[in-house]
């Protein structure tokens, strides 16, 4: 039942001009109605988002304000209901009163909910449309899972990807005025009643007037991430790239800048140079910033080995300070604010930085955690740090920051070494360990990763710590020249896995960690899920839980690490992960359809096979049926297990008939495959696709488009199955011939190489019985490990190339975050008109 008790209890209406109001009983039970967004310059600038329901205004405080970008998720804190009279309130709440500060009506209009708003509110997911001056189209309010002892009711306000979306645009900056008075919130705060006065800059991020020396700030113990096997999924999480460098806390106090390690050591002099100068140039009185100093390799990936080498050489010109959190600004402690608000304040503080700046903002991503981890691993990065979007900054290790790694990597204590038997007596391997129960446990040898000056410096340090006895708690394997050292040095080591007796395999040295005491080094273990005992046998390994929107399979891949695309480092497991991600979209195009397969069991550079019929040893997950015309077996799949079996079978392209196995003689689509001759540019192929669209539009035939993953595009017409194959093929042939006759210098409808010289072959032959075309979302056996991807016509017009989407690439993941352009494909089909 709607109530205004909290609203009234928080306000003294003898002092504030806000309306006292009451529940409008005339509107009890009504759904939809007005909406209003009020810009509110209280202690912290925010936007109040209000929806009329049941005689009151449901209200959320949106600190960063609404965004028209569907990729932006804005934190919205649910607050007390307000009276309907409040929708028109504009003015100043006196200082000292609840919400003191100026208010304007930034936008207003009508909202239309999907279904019952009360049920949606209870469920925690409200879908609705807005019809306002600035905000329009479809929107979502999604409640976040509460944390223990969480007092605030946190939601996310998200714009749908529809015609009203404006990716990359900032409506808040473009249209700051009131839709009621035309004033800005600053002008209302100055008491203006008409336009014309120059607004002041709001004080929440006011530049310092001087860089006078200020009192030194206290060190803040950093927040640390807990290791998990996989990155978490869910809308409440954002994900950042895990850097490979030194964690540093930057403290700015007046004219002084300090860089402190995660234990509070002052390392400013080590990193003196462009990064420190960049911090000194920030416009603030004081600040405490969290980040990581790295050195980037030529590939753009942070390299701890290069960082060590530069520190050893005294080189400072390559240091880059990536900043990802802001704990204090201009005397205000921000640690209690949600992460996304702290990061926004940090981005505002940095302003626009040059791409090659030594001071850079570490942005975050909203893709599902598993997808993000797959992507960064393919890029050769260390891993992902996932953070709760609504969480405060809390020193120490907790569960609101989760780290997941591509390769295993951690610090180890160096307890001895084996010298090289080569001239110069360098290092052959290090003996490393970790502490457990106060004892140093042996973890194995590290035999690669050191070379040149770094190796010489390391050997010198080791020889200065020689010991007579082993520091390890138990005996370790002996070796020629084995030398014990005092367990004081900590090294960063990357390795493939742990053995059952807790020895590391395939280990490589990355560098010394001077910022971590040896006695704090322990074995890092991914946290077990509740109720799962560590090491408990179950007879079979459970399949890993897929990210939201992905599929499960009982099919086990043999040699999952085998490269099917060696140059692009895409494995069998990587291909299966791709299909798991796209399966909700791909399923309708491949299930219960006759298939032809391109197989490359030894990778795309090895021998390839085109297979249409069953063969001995084929998985029973790949189904068969008889073709009544010739008795041959036809292959098809029934579910995701089927496509997983195809991956296990080395299938790198999935081709489909334009019909189902239940209606083999009734096609449900027409395909025009644009195949350009060598030397024809992409723009000419793009123009051809647009020509076909225009001609099909003239015939009132709905048409969709997808990239081929190669050199061309596929223009596809969905059909309601009625015409037979001959009728569909005849139509496609006549259509292609008409294009050829209209522009004989550009198009040909003849297959021969001679006929297509300098032209584009409009391949209508895909529309015959038994002919196939590559399935939507299928991989291609081509350089780049590309995918045939359904797209929109505006994307084609904007210059999208046909090979734009490699497996696991950021462009592919971004495309899959957009609305599905082929979702209604088979519902849109109409019968082909005969004659």
KACORQUI-V930286 format. One record per residue. N is the residue number from 1. RES is the residue in one small letter. OMEGA is omega in whole degrees, 0 to 359 (none if undefined). D_CENTER is the distance of its C-alpha to the mean C-alpha in whole Angstrom. Layout:
N_RES_OMEGA_D_CENTER + N_RES_OMEGA_D_CENTER
This chain:
1_x_181_40 + 2_x_181_39 + 3_x_177_40 + 4_x_182_40 + 5_x_181_42 + 6_x_180_39 + 7_x_182_39 + 8_x_184_43 + 9_x_185_43 + 10_x_189_40 + 11_x_173_42 + 12_x_188_46 + 13_x_171_47 + 14_x_182_50 + 15_x_182_48 + 16_x_180_45 + 17_x_179_45 + 18_x_181_42 + 19_x_177_44 + 20_x_173_45 + 21_x_176_44 + 22_x_179_45 + 23_x_181_43 + 24_x_184_44 + 25_x_179_46 + 26_x_184_46 + 27_x_179_42 + 28_x_176_42 + 29_x_180_40 + 30_x_176_39 + 31_x_184_35 + 32_x_181_34 + 33_x_184_35 + 34_x_165_35 + 35_x_177_31 + 36_x_172_31 + 37_x_181_29 + 38_x_176_31 + 39_x_193_30 + 40_x_180_31 + 41_x_176_32 + 42_x_177_33 + 43_x_174_33 + 44_x_181_29 + 45_x_177_28 + 46_x_179_26 + 47_x_178_26 + 48_x_183_28 + 49_x_188_27 + 50_x_179_30 + 51_x_178_30 + 52_x_172_34 + 53_x_172_35 + 54_x_174_38 + 55_x_178_40 + 56_x_174_38 + 57_x_168_34 + 58_x_188_31 + 59_x_175_29 + 60_x_174_26 + 61_x_183_26 + 62_x_189_23 + 63_x_183_23 + 64_x_178_20 + 65_x_180_22 + 66_x_176_21 + 67_x_176_18 + 68_x_180_19 + 69_x_182_15 + 70_x_181_13 + 71_x_179_10 + 72_x_175_12 + 73_x_186_13 + 74_x_179_16 + 75_x_180_18 + 76_x_182_21 + 77_x_181_24 + 78_x_181_26 + 79_x_185_30 + 80_x_175_33 + 81_x_178_35 + 82_x_177_36 + 83_x_180_39 + 84_x_179_39 + 85_x_185_41 + 86_x_185_39 + 87_x_182_37 + 88_x_184_39 + 89_x_176_39 + 90_x_183_39 + 91_x_183_41 + 92_x_173_41 + 93_x_186_41 + 94_x_176_43 + 95_x_182_42 + 96_x_176_42 + 97_x_179_42 + 98_x_180_38 + 99_x_183_36 + 100_x_181_38 + 101_x_184_37 + 102_x_184_37 + 103_x_170_35 + 104_x_174_35 + 105_x_186_34 + 106_x_175_31 + 107_x_177_31 + 108_x_181_33 + 109_x_185_33 + 110_x_174_33 + 111_x_181_30 + 112_x_182_30 + 113_x_170_29 + 114_x_178_28 + 115_x_185_30 + 116_x_182_32 + 117_x_181_30 + 118_x_177_32 + 119_x_179_30 + 120_x_177_27 + 121_x_180_27 + 122_x_180_29 + 123_x_180_26 + 124_x_177_23 + 125_x_182_22 + 126_x_176_24 + 127_x_184_23 + 128_x_174_25 + 129_x_175_26 + 130_x_173_27 + 131_x_183_30 + 132_x_177_30 + 133_x_184_31 + 134_x_182_28 + 135_x_179_26 + 136_x_176_26 + 137_x_186_24 + 138_x_182_22 + 139_x_177_20 + 140_x_166_19 + 141_x_185_20 + 142_x_180_18 + 143_x_176_20 + 144_x_177_18 + 145_x_182_20 + 146_x_174_22 + 147_x_177_23 + 148_x_179_26 + 149_x_177_29 + 150_x_180_26 + 151_x_184_29 + 152_x_177_26 + 153_x_188_25 + 154_x_177_21 + 155_x_171_20 + 156_x_175_17 + 157_x_188_18 + 158_x_176_16 + 159_x_175_17 + 160_x_178_17 + 161_x_181_16 + 162_x_185_20 + 163_x_180_23 + 164_x_180_23 + 165_x_179_19 + 166_x_181_19 + 167_x_176_16 + 168_x_181_16 + 169_x_181_20 + 170_x_182_21 + 171_x_180_24 + 172_x_179_24 + 173_x_183_26 + 174_x_185_27 + 175_x_184_29 + 176_x_188_30 + 177_x_174_33 + 178_x_174_35 + 179_x_180_35 + 180_x_185_39 + 181_x_184_40 + 182_x_182_38 + 183_x_170_38 + 184_x_180_35 + 185_x_178_35 + 186_x_180_36 + 187_x_176_39 + 188_x_178_40 + 189_x_178_40 + 190_x_180_43 + 191_x_180_45 + 192_x_176_44 + 193_x_177_46 + 194_x_180_45 + 195_x_173_43 + 196_x_180_44 + 197_x_179_43 + 198_x_183_41 + 199_x_175_38 + 200_x_172_37 + 201_x_181_34 + 202_x_193_33 + 203_x_188_33 + 204_x_177_30 + 205_x_184_29 + 206_x_177_32 + 207_x_176_33 + 208_x_179_36 + 209_x_179_39 + 210_x_179_40 + 211_x_179_38 + 212_x_181_41 + 213_x_181_41 + 214_x_180_40 + 215_x_181_40 + 216_x_182_38 + 217_x_178_35 + 218_x_177_35 + 219_x_177_32 + 220_x_178_29 + 221_x_186_28 + 222_x_171_25 + 223_x_183_22 + 224_x_182_21 + 225_x_176_18 + 226_x_182_20 + 227_x_174_19 + 228_x_180_18 + 229_x_181_18 + 230_x_178_14 + 231_x_181_11 + 232_x_176_12 + 233_x_180_10 + 234_x_184_11 + 235_x_180_11 + 236_x_182_13 + 237_x_167_10 + 238_x_188_8 + 239_x_178_7 + 240_x_174_8 + 241_x_176_10 + 242_x_184_13 + 243_x_183_16 + 244_x_183_19 + 245_x_179_22 + 246_x_175_24 + 247_x_183_23 + 248_x_173_25 + 249_x_178_26 + 250_x_177_27 + 251_x_178_30 + 252_x_179_32 + 253_x_184_35 + 254_x_181_37 + 255_x_184_37 + 256_x_174_36 + 257_x_176_33 + 258_x_173_33 + 259_x_184_30 + 260_x_176_30 + 261_x_182_29 + 262_x_173_27 + 263_x_175_31 + 264_x_179_32 + 265_x_181_34 + 266_x_181_34 + 267_x_183_33 + 268_x_184_33 + 269_x_180_36 + 270_x_186_34 + 271_x_179_31 + 272_x_182_33 + 273_x_186_32 + 274_x_182_30 + 275_x_179_27 + 276_x_178_30 + 277_x_178_32 + 278_x_178_28 + 279_x_181_28 + 280_x_182_32 + 281_x_180_31 + 282_x_184_29 + 283_x_178_31 + 284_x_175_31 + 285_x_177_34 + 286_x_180_32 + 287_x_171_29 + 288_x_188_27 + 289_x_177_24 + 290_x_180_22 + 291_x_182_20 + 292_x_177_20 + 293_x_184_23 + 294_x_165_22 + 295_x_184_24 + 296_x_173_22 + 297_x_180_23 + 298_x_179_24 + 299_x_183_20 + 300_x_181_18 + 301_x_180_17 + 302_x_184_19 + 303_x_179_22 + 304_x_179_24 + 305_x_178_27 + 306_x_177_27 + 307_x_178_27 + 308_x_181_30 + 309_x_180_32 + 310_x_177_32 + 311_x_180_33 + 312_x_182_36 + 313_x_182_37 + 314_x_181_36 + 315_x_184_34 + 316_x_188_32 + 317_x_183_31 + 318_x_182_28 + 319_x_175_26 + 320_x_179_23 + 321_x_175_22 + 322_x_182_18 + 323_x_185_18 + 324_x_178_16 + 325_x_182_19 + 326_x_184_22 + 327_x_182_24 + 328_x_177_27 + 329_x_177_28 + 330_x_176_32 + 331_x_183_33 + 332_x_177_31 + 333_x_183_29 + 334_x_187_26 + 335_x_179_25 + 336_x_180_25 + 337_x_177_23 + 338_x_182_20 + 339_x_185_17 + 340_x_178_15 + 341_x_177_19 + 342_x_181_19 + 343_x_177_17 + 344_x_177_18 + 345_x_178_21 + 346_x_178_20 + 347_x_178_19 + 348_x_180_22 + 349_x_181_24 + 350_x_184_23 + 351_x_182_23 + 352_x_180_22 + 353_x_175_22 + 354_x_183_23 + 355_x_181_21 + 356_x_181_23 + 357_x_176_24 + 358_x_178_24 + 359_x_187_23 + 360_x_178_19 + 361_x_177_16 + 362_x_183_13 + 363_x_179_11 + 364_x_185_8 + 365_x_183_4 + 366_x_177_5 + 367_x_174_3 + 368_x_186_6 + 369_x_182_7 + 370_x_179_9 + 371_x_180_7 + 372_x_180_5 + 373_x_178_9 + 374_x_183_10 + 375_x_183_8 + 376_x_177_10 + 377_x_178_13 + 378_x_180_14 + 379_x_179_14 + 380_x_179_16 + 381_x_186_14 + 382_x_182_16 + 383_x_186_13 + 384_x_168_10 + 385_x_182_12 + 386_x_186_10 + 387_x_175_12 + 388_x_184_14 + 389_x_186_14 + 390_x_189_17 + 391_x_173_19 + 392_x_176_22 + 393_x_182_22 + 394_x_180_24 + 395_x_180_26 + 396_x_184_26 + 397_x_180_24 + 398_x_185_22 + 399_x_175_20 + 400_x_168_18 + 401_x_181_16 + 402_x_175_15 + 403_x_176_15 + 404_x_191_14 + 405_x_176_15 + 406_x_172_16 + 407_x_178_19 + 408_x_185_21 + 409_x_176_23 + 410_x_177_25 + 411_x_173_28 + 412_x_174_31 + 413_x_178_35 + 414_x_183_37 + 415_x_180_40 + 416_x_177_42 + 417_x_172_42 + 418_x_180_44 + 419_x_177_45 + 420_x_177_45 + 421_x_179_48 + 422_x_180_48 + 423_x_180_49 + 424_x_177_48 + 425_x_173_47 + 426_x_181_44 + 427_x_172_41 + 428_x_178_41 + 429_x_175_39 + 430_x_172_38 + 431_x_188_38 + 432_x_179_36 + 433_x_180_35 + 434_x_182_34 + 435_x_174_36 + 436_x_182_36 + 437_x_178_39 + 438_x_181_41 + 439_x_180_41 + 440_x_181_39 + 441_x_180_38 + 442_x_182_38 + 443_x_177_35 + 444_x_182_36 + 445_x_177_36 + 446_x_189_34 + 447_x_179_35 + 448_x_174_33 + 449_x_177_31 + 450_x_180_34 + 451_x_173_36 + 452_x_185_38 + 453_x_179_39 + 454_x_180_36 + 455_x_181_38 + 456_x_178_41 + 457_x_180_40 + 458_x_180_39 + 459_x_180_42 + 460_x_179_44 + 461_x_180_42 + 462_x_181_43 + 463_x_176_46 + 464_x_182_47 + 465_x_183_46 + 466_x_180_48 + 467_x_182_49 + 468_x_184_52 + 469_x_181_50 + 470_x_176_47 + 471_x_184_44 + 472_x_185_43 + 473_x_181_44 + 474_x_181_45 + 475_x_179_46 + 476_x_180_44 + 477_x_181_45 + 478_x_177_47 + 479_x_182_47 + 480_x_178_49 + 481_x_183_49 + 482_x_182_47 + 483_x_177_47 + 484_x_174_46 + 485_x_176_45 + 486_x_185_44 + 487_x_182_41 + 488_x_182_39 + 489_x_179_37 + 490_x_179_33 + 491_x_174_31 + 492_x_185_27 + 493_x_174_27 + 494_x_183_25 + 495_x_186_26 + 496_x_185_25 + 497_x_173_26 + 498_x_171_29 + 499_x_181_32 + 500_x_178_34 + 501_x_172_36 + 502_x_172_33 + 503_x_182_34 + 504_x_181_31 + 505_x_176_31 + 506_x_186_30 + 507_x_178_29 + 508_x_180_29 + 509_x_181_30 + 510_x_180_27 + 511_x_178_30 + 512_x_177_32 + 513_x_181_30 + 514_x_185_33 + 515_x_183_31 + 516_x_178_31 + 517_x_183_34 + 518_x_185_35 + 519_x_179_36 + 520_x_184_33 + 521_x_178_31 + 522_x_176_31 + 523_x_177_29 + 524_x_181_26 + 525_x_172_25 + 526_x_181_22 + 527_x_179_23 + 528_x_174_24 + 529_x_181_24 + 530_x_176_26 + 531_x_179_29 + 532_x_180_29 + 533_x_182_31 + 534_x_176_30 + 535_x_181_32 + 536_x_181_33 + 537_x_179_34 + 538_x_179_33 + 539_x_178_35 + 540_x_178_31 + 541_x_177_28 + 542_x_177_26 + 543_x_180_23 + 544_x_181_19 + 545_x_181_18 + 546_x_176_15 + 547_x_179_12 + 548_x_178_13 + 549_x_179_14 + 550_x_187_15 + 551_x_178_18 + 552_x_175_21 + 553_x_174_24 + 554_x_181_27 + 555_x_179_27 + 556_x_179_27 + 557_x_168_26 + 558_x_181_29 + 559_x_182_28 + 560_x_181_24 + 561_x_181_23 + 562_x_181_26 + 563_x_171_24 + 564_x_172_25 + 565_x_187_23 + 566_x_183_25 + 567_x_182_24 + 568_x_179_20 + 569_x_177_20 + 570_x_184_19 + 571_x_173_21 + 572_x_180_22 + 573_x_178_20 + 574_x_178_17 + 575_x_179_18 + 576_x_177_19 + 577_x_177_15 + 578_x_182_15 + 579_x_176_17 + 580_x_181_16 + 581_x_186_13 + 582_x_188_15 + 583_x_179_18 + 584_x_179_18 + 585_x_187_19 + 586_x_190_21 + 587_x_186_23 + 588_x_183_26 + 589_x_184_26 + 590_x_182_27 + 591_x_178_29 + 592_x_176_32 + 593_x_175_33 + 594_x_185_35 + 595_x_162_33 + 596_x_191_33 + 597_x_168_31 + 598_x_183_31 + 599_x_175_31 + 600_x_186_30 + 601_x_180_31 + 602_x_181_31 + 603_x_188_28 + 604_x_177_28 + 605_x_177_31 + 606_x_181_33 + 607_x_178_35 + 608_x_180_34 + 609_x_171_36 + 610_x_189_35 + 611_x_179_36 + 612_x_186_37 + 613_x_182_39 + 614_x_178_39 + 615_x_181_40 + 616_x_177_42 + 617_x_181_39 + 618_x_183_36 + 619_x_176_34 + 620_x_174_36 + 621_x_175_32 + 622_x_189_33 + 623_x_179_36 + 624_x_171_39 + 625_x_182_41 + 626_x_171_44 + 627_x_184_44 + 628_x_182_48 + 629_x_183_49 + 630_x_178_49 + 631_x_180_48 + 632_x_177_45 + 633_x_176_42 + 634_x_179_39 + 635_x_171_36 + 636_x_177_33 + 637_x_184_31 + 638_x_186_30 + 639_x_183_27 + 640_x_175_24 + 641_x_180_26 + 642_x_181_28 + 643_x_175_25 + 644_x_177_24 + 645_x_176_28 + 646_x_178_28 + 647_x_178_25 + 648_x_182_27 + 649_x_179_30 + 650_x_179_28 + 651_x_181_28 + 652_x_172_25 + 653_x_177_26 + 654_x_179_27 + 655_x_185_30 + 656_x_165_31 + 657_x_177_34 + 658_x_180_34 + 659_x_175_35 + 660_x_179_35 + 661_x_179_37 + 662_x_179_39 + 663_x_185_40 + 664_x_184_41 + 665_x_180_43 + 666_x_180_41 + 667_x_180_38 + 668_x_177_35 + 669_x_172_34 + 670_x_182_35 + 671_x_170_33 + 672_x_182_34 + 673_x_182_32 + 674_x_185_33 + 675_x_184_34 + 676_x_173_35 + 677_x_178_37 + 678_x_176_37 + 679_x_178_36 + 680_x_184_35 + 681_x_182_32 + 682_x_182_29 + 683_x_179_30 + 684_x_178_33 + 685_x_178_31 + 686_x_179_29 + 687_x_179_32 + 688_x_178_34 + 689_x_180_31 + 690_x_175_32 + 691_x_181_35 + 692_x_178_35 + 693_x_182_33 + 694_x_181_36 + 695_x_178_39 + 696_x_176_37 + 697_x_179_37 + 698_x_179_40 + 699_x_181_41 + 700_x_176_39 + 701_x_178_37 + 702_x_182_33 + 703_x_180_31 + 704_x_185_27 + 705_x_172_26 + 706_x_174_23 + 707_x_178_23 + 708_x_189_25 + 709_x_179_23 + 710_x_184_26 + 711_x_188_28 + 712_x_177_28 + 713_x_175_27 + 714_x_174_28 + 715_x_190_30 + 716_x_178_30 + 717_x_175_33 + 718_x_181_32 + 719_x_165_36 + 720_x_186_37 + 721_x_177_39 + 722_x_178_43 + 723_x_177_44 + 724_x_185_44 + 725_x_182_43 + 726_x_180_46 + 727_x_180_46 + 728_x_181_42 + 729_x_178_43 + 730_x_178_46 + 731_x_182_44 + 732_x_180_41 + 733_x_180_44 + 734_x_180_45 + 735_x_180_42 + 736_x_179_41 + 737_x_179_45 + 738_x_176_45 + 739_x_180_42 + 740_x_183_44 + 741_x_180_47 + 742_x_181_46 + 743_x_185_44 + 744_x_178_46 + 745_x_183_45 + 746_x_189_41 + 747_x_170_41 + 748_x_175_43 + 749_x_181_43 + 750_x_188_45 + 751_x_190_43 + 752_x_180_45 + 753_x_181_44 + 754_x_183_47 + 755_x_185_46 + 756_x_180_42 + 757_x_179_43 + 758_x_183_42 + 759_x_176_40 + 760_x_176_37 + 761_x_176_38 + 762_x_189_38 + 763_x_177_37 + 764_x_186_39 + 765_x_178_40 + 766_x_188_36 + 767_x_175_38 + 768_x_179_41 + 769_x_181_41 + 770_x_176_40 + 771_x_185_38 + 772_x_172_34 + 773_x_183_31 + 774_x_184_27 + 775_x_171_25 + 776_x_178_22 + 777_x_177_19 + 778_x_171_22 + 779_x_177_21 + 780_x_180_24 + 781_x_185_26 + 782_x_175_26 + 783_x_180_25 + 784_x_181_21 + 785_x_185_20 + 786_x_183_19 + 787_x_171_19 + 788_x_193_21 + 789_x_170_19 + 790_x_181_20 + 791_x_179_20 + 792_x_177_22 + 793_x_176_25 + 794_x_177_24 + 795_x_175_21 + 796_x_180_24 + 797_x_182_26 + 798_x_175_23 + 799_x_181_24 + 800_x_177_21 + 801_x_183_22 + 802_x_179_23 + 803_x_190_21 + 804_x_194_18 + 805_x_174_16 + 806_x_179_16 + 807_x_174_14 + 808_x_182_11 + 809_x_181_11 + 810_x_179_8 + 811_x_179_11 + 812_x_180_11 + 813_x_178_7 + 814_x_179_8 + 815_x_182_11 + 816_x_174_11 + 817_x_178_9 + 818_x_177_12 + 819_x_181_16 + 820_x_184_17 + 821_x_181_20 + 822_x_185_22 + 823_x_184_22 + 824_x_189_26 + 825_x_187_27 + 826_x_175_30 + 827_x_185_31 + 828_x_185_31 + 829_x_176_34 + 830_x_180_38 + 831_x_175_41 + 832_x_181_42 + 833_x_180_45 + 834_x_177_48 + 835_x_none_50
